[in-house]
Amino acid sequence: MSVAKISEISCSSSKSFSAAVEKGIKRASNTLQNITGAWVKEMKVDVENGEISAYRVTMKVTFVLKD
């Protein structure tokens, strides 16, 4: 029987939401093992002078615990 845990993380990118998700998963995989998926909970943009300056995501990352 497997047991999974969920960790909530936030990440940002100056390029896009998908780049922010990829960056967050890549960073999380440095610390967490056996990542099986992620749920994007929230998306937000920062705006400066009428232009988007950052794409931000908050996501819940699921990983399976080792026995």
Backbone hydrogen bonds in HBPLUS format (Angstrom, degrees):
<---DONOR---> <-ACCEPTOR-->    atom                        ^
c    i                          cat <-CA-CA->   ^        H-A-AA   ^      H-
h    n   atom  resd res      DA  || num        DHA   H-A  angle D-A-AA Bond
n    s   type  num  typ     dist DA aas  dist angle  dist       angle   num
A0065-LEU N   A0003-VAL O   2.78 MM  62  5.72 167.1  1.80 164.8 168.7     1
A0005-LYS N   A0063-PHE O   2.81 MM  58  5.55 160.3  1.85 161.7 166.9     2
A0063-PHE N   A0005-LYS O   2.96 MM  58  5.55 162.4  1.99 160.7 166.3     3
A0007-SER N   A0061-VAL O   2.91 MM  54  5.24 159.4  1.95 147.0 152.3     4
A0061-VAL N   A0007-SER O   2.79 MM  54  5.24 169.9  1.80 156.7 153.5     5
A0009-ILE N   A0059-MET O   2.83 MM  50  5.53 163.0  1.86 164.8 169.6     6
A0059-MET N   A0009-ILE O   2.85 MM  50  5.53 164.5  1.87 163.7 169.0     7
A0011-CYS N   A0057-VAL O   2.98 MM  46  5.58 154.2  2.05 155.7 162.6     8
A0057-VAL N   A0011-CYS O   2.94 MM  46  5.58 164.0  1.97 164.7 169.5     9
A0013-SER N   A0055-TYR O   2.88 MM  42  5.27 145.8  2.00 144.9 156.0    10
A0055-TYR N   A0013-SER O   2.72 MM  42  5.27 170.7  1.73 164.1 167.3    11
A0020-ALA N   A0016-SER O   3.11 MM   4  6.37 146.8  2.22 138.6 147.3    12
A0020-ALA N   A0017-PHE O   3.07 MM   3  5.04 118.3  2.47  94.1 109.5    13
A0021-VAL N   A0017-PHE O   2.95 MM   4  6.32 154.3  2.02 152.8 159.7    14
A0022-GLU N   A0018-SER O   2.96 MM   4  6.16 167.5  1.97 149.6 152.9    15
A0023-LYS N   A0019-ALA O   2.93 MM   4  6.01 158.9  1.97 144.0 150.1    16
A0024-GLY N   A0020-ALA O   2.95 MM   4  6.10 156.0  2.01 144.3 150.8    17
A0025-ILE N   A0021-VAL O   2.94 MM   4  6.19 163.3  1.97 157.6 161.4    18
A0026-LYS N   A0022-GLU O   2.94 MM   4  6.06 161.7  1.97 148.4 154.0    19
A0027-ARG N   A0023-LYS O   2.99 MM   4  6.16 159.5  2.04 145.8 151.3    20
A0028-ALA N   A0024-GLY O   2.87 MM   4  6.00 161.0  1.91 147.9 153.8    21
A0029-SER N   A0025-ILE O   2.94 MM   4  6.06 150.1  2.03 146.5 153.7    22
A0030-ASN N   A0027-ARG O   3.07 MM   3  5.41 152.1  2.15 106.6 115.2    23
A0031-THR N   A0028-ALA O   3.03 MM   3  5.52 145.1  2.15 111.6 120.6    24
A0032-LEU N   A0028-ALA O   2.71 MM   4  5.74 176.5  1.71 170.2 170.1    25
A0064-VAL N   A0034-ASN O   3.04 MM  30  5.44 155.9  2.10 140.2 139.9    26
A0036-THR N   A0062-THR O   2.83 MM  26  5.75 162.4  1.86 146.1 152.0    27
A0062-THR N   A0037-GLY O   2.86 MM  25  5.33 167.9  1.88 146.0 150.2    28
A0039-TRP N   A0060-LYS O   2.87 MM  21  5.16 155.4  1.93 142.1 149.6    29
A0060-LYS N   A0039-TRP O   2.86 MM  21  5.16 158.2  1.91 146.9 151.5    30
A0041-LYS N   A0058-THR O   2.78 MM  17  5.57 137.1  1.96 141.6 155.6    31
A0042-GLU N   A0058-THR O   3.12 MM  16  5.04 156.6  2.17 142.7 143.7    32
A0058-THR N   A0042-GLU O   2.94 MM  16  5.04 154.9  2.01 141.1 143.9    33
A0044-LYS N   A0056-ARG O   2.87 MM  12  5.07 155.4  1.93 150.4 152.1    34
A0056-ARG N   A0044-LYS O   2.72 MM  12  5.07 169.8  1.73 169.2 165.7    35
A0046-ASP N   A0054-ALA O   2.85 MM   8  5.06 158.6  1.90 145.3 150.9    36
A0053-SER N   A0046-ASP O   2.73 MM   7  5.47 164.3  1.76 145.8 151.3    37
A0048-GLU N   A0051-GLU O   2.85 MM   3  5.40 158.8  1.89 162.2 162.8    38
A0051-GLU N   A0048-GLU O   3.02 MM   3  5.40 163.7  2.04 116.9 122.2    39
